[in-house]
Amino acid sequence: MSQAPLVSIVIPAFNPRFFSQALESALAQTYQPLEIVVCDDSPGDEIQQVVQGLSEPAHPVRYLRNPQPLGLQKNLLRCVKEARGELIKVLCDDDRLFAPSIALQAQVLIEHPEVNLVFALRVFNDEGNSILPPRIENCRFAPLDVLLKGDDMLAIFEGTRKNFLGNFSAALMRRADVLEVLPALIHKGAGFVALLDLALFICLMRRGNLAALSTVLSCERLYQGRFSRTPQVLKAVATEWEWLLRMLSERSGESAPAAGWVRYVELARAAEQPRPWRELGVLHVLGNRSAVVNGRVGGESQSYEEFYQQWLAARCLSAAEQRLLPQRIESWPRRVRIVPIVMDLAGDGAALERTLGSLAGQLYPAETIVVLSTAAGTAGEAVLRQPLRADWAGQLNELIPRLDTCDWFYLLQSGDQLRDTALLVLAERIANTPAMLCAYSDEGALLDGQSTEPVFKPDFNLDLMRAYPYVGRSLAFSRERFLSEGGFDCARGELAPQDLLWRLVENVGPQTIEHIADIQIESEFPFAKWLSRPQVIEASEGLVAAHLQRIGVQCRIRHDDLPLLNRIDYQHGARPLVSIIITCGDSLPALQRCVEGLIEQTAYNHYEILLVAAGSRDPDMADWLAAMGQLGGNMLRVLPYAGPANQAALTNSIAAQARGDYLLLLSHDTRICTSDWLDELLNQAQRPEVAVVGARILATDGSILHAGQVLGMSGPVGSPFIGEALGARGYMQRLQVVQNWSAVSRDCLMIRKDVFDSLGGLDEQSFGADLGEADLCLRVDRDGYLVVWTPHATLMLAPALAPPQAPEQQMQEAEQERFYRQWLPKIARDPAYNPALSLGFSSFSLEPSLRNNWNPFCSRALPLVLGLPVNSSAVGHYRVTGPLRELEAAGRVIARVAYESPTTVEIERLSPDTIVLQGRYSDGAASDILRMKKYSSALRVFELDDYVVSAPKKNSHARNKPANIEQMLRDGIALCDRLVVTTQPLADVLSDMHSDIRVVPNMLAPEPWAGLSSRRGTSSKPRVGWGGGTSHTGDLEVIADVVRELASEVEWVFFGMCPDALRPYVHEFHPAIGLQAYPLKLASLNLDLALAPLEFHIFNDCKSNLRLLEYGACGYPVICTDTEAYRGFLPCTRVRSNTTEEWLQAIRMHLSDPVASYRMGDELREAVRRDFMLGPDNLQHWMWGWLAD
């Protein structure tokens, strides 16, 4: 085997701010051999100190100080020259690499000599390392790891000014190529700077192919002070793009197969000969991804703060939703009277006024407002003022009984500002949730008037609440229950309201505590600041001690690093027997380490070890087990298992033979880290309300591997906090405290044996391989027991890395389907997590939500229609988003739109009544619809506007059309409850694909189409023209000779597209523009006559009359082909034969009598406005098409 090539990571360093993180990420690379070269161009010595502070680095590091500042260009060139590696990565001094980055990218360059550029996906993060939402620049444009034709990719950059490939840090190159090209790009320091990375990449693509990996391998940092945001660099961007376009226009080489298309081959098949090249519509993919990015918040944000503010701004009621509020409130079971009580503890009159201002702006007004303050102020009809006493809890005990018109009261402080929907959401929740007696919500901070520091809390979490009062201070209570509980206990001081919450839990149950998972309140005195108050810290232990004393629990409370956090040692007294069940696996060394470490390092000794050898053919394993079986006695038993190859059945079989009061399922790959791990598990497990306990599990590098599990995270269930440092506190201190999760890792799971038996053990029929323990945890919860995770029991796990084989993969997929079917409502709303947080790449990070997706209510006033358009341009607008928007504005539906297929969890959270699936006939579309059918009861409507089975050959949509497109279309339609099409001919040709086909014609939105006007007779010659999309080559060829013939008699005006052969005869050409500007642009053409030619083809027969509607809205007289699409009552001149002679005759007829021609245009406009506008009467068509009968 040849030796792996040396790779150089070069860092042209200038900014020391994030340099240490960049260097650490380089040193963490798993690839060998590797060198790191740092060329320091900074004015200070911070970078040098970081390098000199390294102790035994994992890879050689060479530090080079520039005697004189070189600037980016020359410093980069020096880095490349100093590097000794065959392969080179330029790591920007503020970016980071993930550990396998070099290894995965270098493998591609080693195996494919003609590739000279390898990219991997990257994420953007801000200065605080918060992951930012995806955008076009880091979108996944290829479905798999692919090798792409370099020449083809070059053409893409003539059509987009976005670098979607990556920056320097995302690429790996061959050093020889870079050294040959780079000097010319920075000639005499006057070359590329702002776009230097892309310019280099373009030069490399001219010399060879590139590869793109679909794995995220780097982080690019966005922050205000970075080099690319400096004024001189920003100023240079436009000029450098012009340089790039000039470079691209002058290139030679092979042409792309068609505009926007790139040839590619999957990397896994790149060695096949001949190569199985396919075509990827990259520009089309980028356009679709742009719609996805624009449909979610934060796609252009440069920081977490900016992202959060955009997220917050999107969480408001639309004008249509506000108009429906009286109807919504009327539908409640009862109207709730809420009294906010504002305590001005700081005596800050200005802050108090800001709070009162937010209360005055509520969409659901308070019954009255109580202000307790020593600051001057006037009372009004709606505001009751009293001086604030030092014992405010006692004062409230006297005041609240006198509030006869109050159903609920809401505790606030001066400086708090409620969102305008806060009281509305609270009242709606109270009205529809009879059992609730107390409510808390998510909250945020206000810093200099800016929204920041959101806190996204879990639903009521008993053990987290025992750790510290995470619910916060802004609590709402039922006045009636407050009185029956005797009010606040003044002895609890600052935490008297939290004490009342505990008494409600003790006396009625935890189900009475309602969490509103939304930012209801923002404050100048925010969550973290409140928790750090000495009064809160001092009262925290006493709060929990009093709670535990009331329920008769003996315990000792202690504190580790933070005095606020309570660590509870329950005084159980008993020493129950624990049966530790270990399935032996295939690795004898791993099993030996596990068992020997367990015996040697576990302080608690009242346990038995049950070893199960199932399926192993290793003779050494058999010998060792036999020896252990003879030596073990009562403490260690080796049990045979001859049942099915089913992990759940095996566990159940061994559990039946266990003698212990508690079962501990332990992976054979675990290692014991602390002697008290079993004591800590039992500390929680012996509580009567607890059934399952899990441990903190570390990876071999000491980082977090398992710390509880979140439902729906990266699949049915996943682990948060993966990769966090051992000492990290975690979001809301959740890596440091005992708390409840919905599930815990199967690698170390303790359960009470009587509960295990009562539940029938693991469900070996449904979850034999993978999800049995998660299912067990959920059944435990359903029966009213707690699942507890403790950070104080720590183990280490070295998991097997072998990917599952095909049969195992199929079994896992089947189990996942069953898991979703059984637990989807719980998966979508994991009470231990928060719906605002991501279930994907980064746990506890804010999810970039859909822009129009906010729904804070627990009840529904109207049917919800989820539209899934194919794009955000014409077809998606006319057939989905436009009608939906008008239906919502008219108060007929709640509209939601997504430009990507929602996840199963997202669909469950939305719970739509109808899903409109537009044009779902591509690879994988049918399986996606099937997924929706499995997990949603929504009416599925397949929406189609073209006969895609047979597109004209010259139509651009025909390119790369799958050979089996008719079958894919049939499959998708068959999985839906209804098919909605644009025309009767299209319904007729699809009649054998579905029994319920409904024709809903295209219509125009009143705004702006109803108000358009154009001018007539504006030129010395008649203005005759065509306007439309970019896929009408064959249609325009119908009138090619007409254009030539009349070139001297009329002014030809083309908008959208114009065949090159006709350009010499055209007076004006206007290229295609965005949908928003399209109507006004079409009207501004001031045509005296508009043409709508169509080829005679079944595809065109099935098309709609949309072109006539658009022309008619502008008042243009129209001549069109007499095809099925344009037949009907609309006043137009129709050409029957499509011959040049008939077209010429029709045009000259109109031009000879302009008065009559214009009259026809007026009649067409009147017909369009009457019959084809999305007004109140015509919306009924869409209701009939989309809603259940």
VENTA-V756180 format. One line per field, one symbol per residue. phi: phi as a letter, one per 20 degrees, with the letter a starting at -180 (. if undefined). psi: psi as a letter, one per 20 degrees, with the letter a starting at -180 (. if undefined). burial: b if it has 24 or more other ideal C-beta (glycine too) atoms within 12 Angstrom, else e. A space follows every 50 residues. Layout:
phi: ???
psi: ???
burial: ???
//
This chain:
phi: .fffffddedcfebefgdgffffgfffefefcebccdddedefddffgff ffefdlffcfcddcefgcgdngffffffgffffdffdbcedffddcdege gfffffgfffecfeecbcdcfcddcefemffeffbgfcfeedfcfcdcff fffgffffdbdceeeqegfedcceffffffeggffcglmdefcfdfffff ffffffdaeccceedfcbddedafefgfdfgffgfegfffffffffgffe fdofeffagndcfbbfgfdfefcffefcddffffffffffffffedenfd fdbfffgfffgfffebefgffffeggffffeffbededdfdddefemdff ffffffffffeffdfffbcdddbeffrdecfecddbfeefeffffffeff feefedeccceccfofceffeffffffffffdcgffcbccbfbcddclne fblfcdeefgcgfffffafffndeddcffffgffenmeeffelgdfffff gfffffedpffeeddeebfebcbfcegffffefgffffefffgfffffff emdeacdccefdffeeddefeenfcfedeeecefmddfgfffgfffffff deffdebcddececnfdfffffffffffffefmffccddfbdeffbffff ffffffefdffcdcecffeecfdcfeffgfffgefeffeddcccdfcdff enefdcbncdfnelpfbbdemgnffgefenflmeedcfadcfbcfffbcd bffffgffemmfeffecfdcdfffffgffgffeneedddceedccccdff dffffgffffffffffffffgecggfgfcgfedbffefddfcfldfefff fddfbeeeccecfddeedffaeegffffdcffgffffffemebedcccec fffgfffffflfecdedelecegnfffffggfffdceffededbcceffc egfeffffflfgfdffffffffffedebddcecfgffffdfeeaecdcec ffbdfgddffdfbcddmecfdfedabbredcdgffffgdgfffffegedc efcdcobbggfegfdefccdffcfffefgfffffflfebddcfcffaggf fefeegffffgffenefcdcfedgfdfpeffbedefdmfgffffffffff ffcfffffffffffffffffdcdfegffffgffffdeff
psi: pqqqqpppoponpgoigjghhgghhghjqiqqqqqppooojqhajggghg ghipomqhqppppppphqphrgghhghggghhqiqhqppooqijrqqqhj ggghhhhghginhipjppqqqqqprahjjppqqqrhhkqniqhapqpqpg gghhhhiiiqlpnjgraghiqprphggghhhghhikpkjjbqfhkgghgg gghhhiiarrqpqjpojrpppprhjqgijqghghhiggghhhgghgghhj qaaqqqhrpiqpqrqphijiiqpqpmqrppnghgghgghgggghiqqjij qirhgggghggghimrprhghhhigggghhiqhqppopopoopmhiknhg hghhghghhhjphoqqgrpppoqiqqqpqahipoqqqpqhmhghghhhgh himhjpgqqoprqpiqpqqijghgggghgghjnhiqiqqrrrrrqookip prlqooqrrpoghhhhgrmiiainqqqpgghgghijaqohiichkghhgg ghhggghgqiiioppomqnhqqqimaghhghiphhgghigghghggghhh jkpprpprqdgphhppopopnggqnqppoooophaioggggggggghggh iogpjmrqpopoooipjohhgggghgghhhhhbhhppopqpjaqmohggg ggghhhiqirhqqoopqijqqphqhjghghghhghiphiphpprrppqri jirpgpmrqppjokbhqrprjpiqqgjqhrpkkiiiqqrprhrrqihnop qphhggghijbqnihhmhghjghgggghhgghjjrqpqppiioprqpnqp ipqqrghgghggggggghgghhjghggiloiibpiiqqjchoqkqppnrq hkjpniqirphqqppopmqhrjbghhghifhghgghgghjkhrpppppjq oqrhghghhhlqhqpooplnkrpigghghgghhgjqjqpoopppiqnihn qqhiphiipkpqhkhghhggggghiriqpprhqghhgghjhjiqinppoo qqrqphojhijqqrqqlirhqpopaqqbajkkghghhhjghggghjhihr opoppgqpqhhighipgpporqrqhhigghgghihlqipqqmqqqoqhgh hirrkhghggghhijpqpprpmrhhjqaiporppohijqhghggggghgg hhmhghghghhghggggghgikqlrggihhghghhhqq.
burial: eeeebbbbbbbbbbbbebbbbbbbbbbbbbbeebbbbbbbbbeeeebbeb beeeeebbbbbbbbbbeeebbbbbbbbbbbbbbbbbbbbbbbbbbbbbbe bbbbbbbbbbebebbbbbbbbbbbbbbebbbbbbbbbbbbbbeebbbbbb bbbbbbbbbbebbbbbbbbbbbbbbebbbebbeebbeeeebbbbbbbbbb bbbbbbbbbbbbbebbbbbbbbbeebbbeeeeeeebbeebbebbbebbee beeeebebbbbbbbbbbeebeeeeeebbbbbbbbbbbbbbbbbbbbbbbe bbbbbbbbbbbbebbbbbebbeebbeebbeebeeebbbbbbbbbbbebee bbbbbbebbeebbbbbbbbbbbbebebeeeeebbbbebeeebbebbeebb eebeebbbbbbbbbbbbbbbbbbbbbbbbbbbbeebbbbbbbbbbbeeee bbbbbbbbbbbbbbbbbbbbbbbbbbbbbebbbebebbbbebbbbbbbbb bbbbbbeeebebbbbbbbbbbbbbbbbbebbebeebbebbbbbbbbbbee eebebebeeeeeebbbbbbbeeeeebbbbbbbbbbebbebbbbbbebbbe bbebeebbbbbbbbebeeeebeebbeebeeeeeebbbbbebeeeebbbbb bbbbbeebbbbbbbbbbbbbbbbbeebbbbbbbbbbbebbbbbbbbbbbe eebbbbbbbbbbbebbbbbbbbbbebebbbbbbbbbbbbbbbbbbbbbbb bbbebbeebebbbbebbbbbbbbbbbbbbbbeeebbbbbbbbbbbbbbbe eeeeeeeeeebbeebbbbbbbbbbbbbbbbbbbbbbbbbbbbbbbbbbbb bbbbbbbbbebbbbbbbbbbbbbbbbbbbbbbbbbbbbbbbbbbbbbbbb bbbbbbbbbbbbbbbbbbbbbbeebbebbebbbebbebbbbbbbbbbbbb bbeebbbeebbeeebeebbbbbbbbbbbbbbbbebbbebbeebbebbbbb bbbbbbeebbebebebeeeeebbbbbbbbbbbbbbbbbbbebbeebeeeb bbbbbbbbbeebeebbbbbbebeebeebbebbbbbbbbbbbbbbbebbbb bbbbbbbbbbbbbbbbbbbbbbbbbbebebbbbbbeebeeebbbebbbeb beeeeebbebbbbbbebbbebbbbbeebbebbbebbbee
//
